[in-house]
Amino acid sequence: MPYVLGIDSGVKHIGLSVFDPERQEPVYCVEQKFVSYSSYYTLFCDFITEWNPQAVYIEKPFFTAKTIGKNTVTLELIGIQKLVCDQRKIPAFPLSPKAIKKEFTGNGNAKKEQVIDAVRSRFELSVKSSHIADAIAIAYTGHKLSLNE
């Protein structure tokens, strides 16, 4: 089955969503707590091996001048994700938060709760985590935009 993966990388938690393009729905979602780089590398390698996605969509980080210093972990996690994808020859595509929100909710400036509500409505899921909701929206948006290319 050709799945796509959506990733929402945060400083403390990472949301991962496996999306089935044929069924047009997420088939697996998980939120992982960041503990260490080596443990995340191992977890992410195992996740990629288990699901073998045809493409990976990663949300581009959004920082302000005030937050860039404390959010370097996010950039480093994205580096691990890109490394693992590169090692396995899986294409990894960045998506801007604004493009994800615009495609998924119709509003490029949607708040986290609006994305969660859109996931609940579109897929009839009882999602509470913004990381999981974002990962689902990222996977969905990445797949949909790939069809337009």
LINVEN-V418330 format. One record per backbone hydrogen bond with DSSP energy under -0.5 kcal/mol. CO is the residue of the C=O (numbers start at 1). NH is the residue of the N-H. E is the energy in kcal/mol with one decimal. If there is no record, write none. Layout:
BEGIN
CO/NH/E
CO/NH/E
END
This chain:
BEGIN
1/3/-1.3
2/21/-0.7
3/54/-3.5
3/55/-0.7
4/19/-3.3
5/57/-3.3
6/17/-2.2
7/9/-0.6
7/59/-1.9
8/10/-0.5
8/15/-2.8
12/34/-3.0
13/10/-1.4
14/32/-3.1
15/8/-2.7
16/30/-2.3
17/6/-2.6
17/19/-0.6
18/27/-3.0
18/28/-1.3
19/4/-2.2
19/21/-0.8
20/24/-1.5
20/25/-1.4
25/20/-2.8
28/18/-3.3
30/16/-2.8
30/32/-0.5
32/14/-2.8
36/40/-2.2
37/41/-2.6
38/42/-2.1
39/43/-2.6
40/44/-3.2
41/45/-2.5
42/46/-2.4
43/47/-2.3
44/48/-2.6
45/49/-2.5
46/50/-2.6
47/51/-2.3
48/52/-2.8
54/91/-0.6
55/5/-2.2
56/93/-3.1
57/7/-2.2
58/95/-2.3
61/63/-0.5
64/68/-1.7
67/71/-0.8
68/71/-0.8
69/72/-0.7
71/74/-0.8
71/75/-1.0
72/76/-2.1
73/77/-2.5
74/78/-2.1
75/79/-1.7
76/80/-1.8
77/81/-2.5
78/82/-2.7
79/83/-2.3
80/84/-2.6
81/85/-2.3
82/86/-2.6
83/87/-2.7
84/88/-1.5
85/90/-2.8
86/89/-1.0
89/91/-0.5
91/56/-2.4
93/58/-2.7
95/60/-3.4
96/100/-2.2
97/101/-2.6
98/102/-2.5
99/103/-2.4
100/104/-2.7
101/105/-2.8
101/106/-0.9
101/107/-1.0
102/106/-1.1
107/110/-1.8
111/114/-0.6
111/115/-1.7
112/116/-2.4
113/117/-2.6
114/118/-2.2
115/119/-2.3
116/120/-2.5
117/121/-2.4
118/122/-2.9
119/123/-2.4
119/125/-0.5
120/124/-1.1
125/127/-1.2
129/133/-2.3
130/134/-2.5
131/135/-2.1
132/136/-2.4
133/137/-2.5
134/138/-2.7
135/139/-2.4
136/140/-2.6
137/141/-2.7
138/142/-2.9
139/143/-2.4
140/144/-2.7
141/145/-3.1
142/146/-1.9
143/147/-1.2
144/147/-0.5
144/148/-0.7
145/148/-0.6
146/149/-0.7
END
